[in-house]
Amino acid sequence: MMVFKKFFLLSFFWSFVMLSQEINCRVSLSYSSVPSANREMFNSMRQSINEFMNTTKWTNDVFSNEERIDCTILIRINQQISTDEFSGTISVQSSRPIFRSTYNSPVINLVDEQFRFKYVEFEPLEFNENTHMSNLTSVLAYYAYIIIGLDYDSFALNGGDKYFMKAQKIVNNAQNDNNASGWKSFEGSKNRYWLVENLLNPDFENMRSSFFSYHREGMDNFTEKPDLVRETIANALIRLLDVYNQRPKSYLIQVFFDSKTDEIVNVFSQGTLMEANQLVNVLTRMSPKNADKWQKILTTN
């Protein structure tokens, strides 16, 4: 009886832990560029990263299994520098469900090309938000907070502030790591430093309010009021022009359109929009590389 009771309590404890996690992260690892790769070690690496992302408690909130944030991380190892040091890229994607539908809306889709880290097989991955313990866990934790912060921002105005500040703290802690890149302002205009700087900078308040309006006032009502929602989303996108005019080369604007372009085109691919020409002109100005895609909006309006 006592054994059964202990087993029940242990099972309940682990069920609660699993239900309280915030993210549902699928981790993939590619190492085809590494000659004579140690498959067992790389499999162990993927499993360690998977456990780190999915079992770490990132917030004080309790999530049901259905509420966990769906995300994917793909790490491509381009070079094994030494026995325990690697360099490559990390791709990060996340999405959030749209009310009254089975559709998941993409929230972030980026590739971080400045990823160098150490990994020792069988050593636990440890993270402390007050210090830079390793570049691997700092980068993973940084993106966990960015994913959570953006998800919260899509449901409540400025709802992600707390998590963006945690991500910024990770950036600050990593400043003295000379073996890692992507953390410093002078290492490029599109890196981890600038992403969270943009998210917390007052210059981007309009962008974050538009991000909230796009999702909560727009996409979440699409099933019931598609024509009205198109106007709401169009207005949210047009408001981004004020931010673009202030910071035209900002990383956050690029990340937004890298994540949302296909969805925006699909939203306006049917139905009508009163200001279709204005919207297409604004979108083309802010994201000229997608000009051909933006033109598709005009063919349906």
C-alpha positions as CSV (number, residue, x, y, z in Angstrom):
1,M,0.0,0.0,0.0
2,M,2.8,2.4,0.9
3,V,4.6,1.6,-2.3
4,F,1.5,2.3,-4.3
5,K,0.9,5.6,-2.5
6,K,4.5,6.7,-3.2
7,F,4.1,5.8,-6.8
8,F,0.8,7.7,-7.0
9,L,2.3,10.8,-5.4
10,L,5.3,10.6,-7.7
11,S,3.1,10.2,-10.8
12,F,1.0,13.2,-9.7
13,F,4.0,15.3,-9.1
14,W,5.5,14.6,-12.5
15,S,2.0,15.2,-14.1
16,F,1.8,18.6,-12.5
17,V,5.4,19.4,-13.5
18,M,4.6,18.5,-17.1
19,L,1.4,20.4,-17.1
20,S,3.0,23.5,-15.7
21,Q,5.6,23.9,-18.5
22,E,5.2,26.8,-20.8
23,I,6.6,25.6,-24.1
24,N,6.1,22.5,-26.3
25,C,9.4,22.6,-28.2
26,R,10.4,20.2,-30.9
27,V,14.2,20.1,-31.2
28,S,16.0,19.0,-34.3
29,L,19.8,18.7,-34.8
30,S,21.6,18.6,-38.2
31,Y,25.3,17.7,-38.3
32,S,25.8,16.4,-41.8
33,S,28.6,19.0,-42.4
34,V,30.7,17.4,-39.6
35,P,33.0,14.7,-41.0
36,S,33.2,11.4,-39.1
37,A,30.4,12.7,-36.7
38,N,29.9,10.9,-33.4
39,R,26.2,10.0,-33.8
40,E,25.7,9.0,-30.2
41,M,27.1,12.3,-28.9
42,F,25.0,14.4,-31.2
43,N,21.9,12.3,-30.3
44,S,22.7,13.0,-26.6
45,M,23.1,16.7,-27.4
46,R,19.7,16.9,-29.1
47,Q,18.1,15.0,-26.2
48,S,19.7,17.3,-23.6
49,I,18.6,20.4,-25.4
50,N,15.1,19.0,-25.8
51,E,14.8,18.3,-22.1
52,F,16.3,21.7,-21.2
53,M,13.7,23.5,-23.3
54,N,10.7,21.4,-22.3
55,T,11.3,20.8,-18.6
56,T,12.7,24.2,-17.4
57,K,10.1,26.3,-15.6
58,W,10.4,29.7,-17.4
59,T,7.6,31.6,-15.7
60,N,5.5,31.5,-12.5
61,D,2.3,30.8,-14.5
62,V,0.7,27.4,-14.8
63,F,-0.1,26.1,-18.3
64,S,-2.3,23.2,-19.2
65,N,-0.9,20.8,-21.8
66,E,-3.2,22.4,-24.4
67,E,-1.9,25.9,-23.5
68,R,1.7,25.3,-24.0
69,I,3.4,27.4,-26.7
70,D,4.3,25.3,-29.8
71,C,7.8,26.1,-31.1
72,T,10.6,24.4,-33.0
73,I,14.3,24.8,-32.7
74,L,16.6,23.5,-35.5
75,I,20.4,23.6,-34.8
76,R,22.7,23.1,-37.7
77,I,26.2,22.2,-36.7
78,N,28.5,23.5,-39.5
79,Q,31.8,22.9,-37.7
80,Q,33.1,20.9,-34.8
81,I,35.9,23.2,-33.6
82,S,37.2,20.8,-31.0
83,T,36.0,17.8,-29.0
84,D,33.5,19.8,-27.1
85,E,33.1,23.1,-29.1
86,F,30.8,23.7,-32.1
87,S,29.6,26.4,-34.4
88,G,26.6,26.7,-36.6
89,T,23.1,28.3,-36.8
90,I,20.0,28.1,-34.7
91,S,16.5,28.5,-36.3
92,V,13.6,29.4,-34.1
93,Q,9.9,29.2,-34.9
94,S,6.8,29.6,-32.8
95,S,3.1,29.9,-33.3
96,R,-0.1,30.6,-31.4
97,P,-3.6,29.2,-31.9
98,I,-6.4,31.4,-33.3
99,F,-9.7,31.3,-31.5
100,R,-12.5,29.2,-32.9
101,S,-10.3,27.6,-35.5
102,T,-7.7,24.9,-35.9
103,Y,-5.3,27.4,-37.4
104,N,-1.9,28.2,-35.7
105,S,-0.6,31.7,-36.6
106,P,3.2,32.0,-36.9
107,V,4.7,34.4,-34.4
108,I,8.4,34.2,-34.9
109,N,10.6,32.6,-37.6
110,L,14.2,33.5,-37.6
111,V,17.7,32.1,-38.2
112,D,20.5,33.1,-35.9
113,E,23.8,32.6,-37.7
114,Q,26.0,33.5,-34.7
115,F,25.9,30.4,-32.7
116,R,29.1,29.0,-31.1
117,F,28.9,26.8,-28.0
118,K,30.5,24.1,-25.9
119,Y,28.8,20.8,-25.1
120,V,30.2,17.9,-23.0
121,E,28.3,14.7,-23.3
122,F,26.4,13.6,-20.1
123,E,27.0,16.9,-18.4
124,P,23.7,18.5,-17.4
125,L,22.7,21.8,-19.1
126,E,22.5,24.4,-16.4
127,F,21.1,28.0,-16.5
128,N,21.1,30.8,-14.0
129,E,19.4,34.1,-15.1
130,N,21.9,36.0,-12.9
131,T,25.1,34.8,-14.6
132,H,26.4,33.6,-18.0
133,M,27.1,29.9,-17.3
134,S,27.5,28.7,-20.9
135,N,26.7,30.1,-24.3
136,L,24.5,27.1,-25.2
137,T,22.1,27.5,-22.3
138,S,22.2,31.3,-22.5
139,V,21.1,31.2,-26.2
140,L,18.4,28.6,-25.5
141,A,17.1,30.5,-22.5
142,Y,17.2,33.8,-24.4
143,Y,15.0,32.4,-27.2
144,A,12.7,30.7,-24.7
145,Y,12.0,34.1,-23.1
146,I,11.6,35.8,-26.6
147,I,9.1,33.1,-27.6
148,I,7.1,33.4,-24.4
149,G,7.2,37.2,-24.4
150,L,5.9,37.4,-28.0
151,D,3.2,35.0,-27.2
152,Y,2.1,37.1,-24.2
153,D,2.3,40.2,-26.4
154,S,-0.1,38.7,-28.8
155,F,-2.8,38.2,-26.1
156,A,-2.3,41.3,-24.0
157,L,-0.9,44.8,-24.8
158,N,2.8,44.8,-23.7
159,G,2.1,41.4,-22.0
160,G,5.6,40.2,-22.7
161,D,7.6,42.9,-20.9
162,K,8.7,40.7,-18.1
163,Y,10.1,38.1,-20.4
164,F,11.8,40.5,-22.7
165,M,13.5,42.0,-19.7
166,K,14.7,38.6,-18.7
167,A,16.1,38.1,-22.3
168,Q,17.8,41.5,-22.0
169,K,19.4,40.4,-18.7
170,I,20.8,37.3,-20.5
171,V,22.3,39.7,-23.1
172,N,23.9,41.8,-20.5
173,N,25.3,38.8,-18.6
174,A,26.9,37.5,-21.9
175,Q,28.8,40.7,-22.7
176,N,32.2,39.5,-21.3
177,D,32.1,36.1,-23.2
178,N,34.7,36.7,-25.9
179,N,34.2,33.3,-27.4
180,A,30.6,33.9,-28.2
181,S,29.0,36.3,-30.7
182,G,25.6,37.7,-31.3
183,W,25.3,39.4,-27.9
184,K,26.9,42.8,-28.6
185,S,25.6,45.9,-30.4
186,F,28.7,46.2,-32.6
187,E,28.6,42.7,-33.9
188,G,25.9,43.4,-36.5
189,S,22.5,45.1,-36.7
190,K,20.5,41.8,-36.7
191,N,21.4,39.8,-33.7
192,R,20.2,38.9,-30.2
193,Y,21.3,42.2,-28.8
194,W,19.2,44.2,-31.3
195,L,16.1,42.0,-31.2
196,V,15.5,42.5,-27.5
197,E,16.6,46.1,-27.7
198,N,14.0,46.8,-30.3
199,L,11.3,45.0,-28.3
200,L,11.9,47.1,-25.2
201,N,12.7,50.4,-27.0
202,P,10.0,53.1,-26.8
203,D,10.5,53.7,-30.5
204,F,8.7,50.4,-31.1
205,E,5.6,50.9,-28.8
206,N,3.5,51.4,-31.9
207,M,4.8,48.1,-33.4
208,R,4.0,46.2,-30.2
209,S,0.5,47.7,-30.0
210,S,-0.1,46.8,-33.7
211,F,1.2,43.3,-33.0
212,F,-1.4,42.9,-30.3
213,S,-4.2,44.4,-32.5
214,Y,-3.2,42.2,-35.4
215,H,-3.6,39.0,-33.3
216,R,-6.2,39.7,-30.5
217,E,-8.5,42.2,-32.3
218,G,-7.8,40.8,-35.7
219,M,-6.9,37.1,-36.2
220,D,-8.8,35.9,-33.2
221,N,-12.1,37.2,-34.7
222,F,-11.4,36.2,-38.3
223,T,-13.8,33.2,-38.2
224,E,-16.8,35.3,-37.2
225,K,-16.1,38.6,-38.9
226,P,-13.6,38.1,-41.8
227,D,-14.4,41.3,-43.7
228,L,-14.2,43.5,-40.5
229,V,-11.0,41.7,-39.4
230,R,-9.3,42.4,-42.7
231,E,-9.8,46.1,-42.1
232,T,-8.5,45.7,-38.6
233,I,-5.4,43.9,-39.7
234,A,-4.8,46.3,-42.5
235,N,-4.9,49.3,-40.2
236,A,-2.5,47.5,-37.8
237,L,-0.1,46.9,-40.6
238,I,-0.4,50.5,-41.9
239,R,0.4,51.8,-38.4
240,L,3.8,50.0,-38.6
241,L,4.9,52.6,-41.1
242,D,5.4,55.2,-38.3
243,V,7.9,52.8,-36.7
244,Y,9.6,52.0,-40.0
245,N,10.0,55.7,-40.7
246,Q,11.9,56.1,-37.4
247,R,13.9,52.9,-37.6
248,P,13.8,51.7,-41.2
249,K,16.6,49.1,-40.8
250,S,15.4,47.6,-37.5
251,Y,15.8,43.9,-36.9
252,L,12.3,43.6,-35.3
253,I,10.6,44.7,-38.5
254,Q,12.5,42.2,-40.5
255,V,11.7,39.4,-38.1
256,F,8.0,40.4,-38.2
257,F,7.8,40.1,-42.0
258,D,9.9,37.0,-42.1
259,S,7.3,35.4,-39.9
260,K,4.1,37.0,-41.2
261,T,4.4,37.6,-45.0
262,D,2.7,34.4,-46.2
263,E,-0.1,34.8,-43.6
264,I,-0.7,38.4,-44.5
265,V,-1.1,37.5,-48.2
266,N,-3.4,34.6,-47.3
267,V,-5.6,36.9,-45.1
268,F,-6.2,39.2,-48.1
269,S,-6.4,36.5,-50.7
270,Q,-10.2,36.5,-50.6
271,G,-12.8,39.0,-49.6
272,T,-12.4,42.7,-50.2
273,L,-10.4,45.5,-48.7
274,M,-11.2,49.1,-49.1
275,E,-7.6,50.4,-49.0
276,A,-5.9,47.6,-50.8
277,N,-3.6,49.9,-52.8
278,Q,-2.5,51.8,-49.7
279,L,-1.8,48.6,-47.8
280,V,0.3,47.1,-50.7
281,N,2.3,50.4,-51.1
282,V,3.0,50.4,-47.3
283,L,4.0,46.8,-47.2
284,T,6.2,47.1,-50.2
285,R,8.0,50.1,-48.7
286,M,8.6,48.2,-45.4
287,S,9.5,44.9,-46.9
288,P,10.6,45.4,-50.5
289,K,12.0,41.9,-50.8
290,N,8.5,40.6,-50.7
291,A,7.1,43.0,-53.3
292,D,6.0,40.2,-55.6
293,K,4.0,38.6,-52.8
294,W,2.4,41.8,-51.9
295,Q,1.1,42.3,-55.5
296,K,-1.0,39.1,-55.1
297,I,-3.2,41.1,-52.7
298,L,-4.2,43.4,-55.5
299,T,-5.3,40.6,-57.8
300,T,-8.0,39.5,-55.3
301,N,-9.3,43.0,-54.5
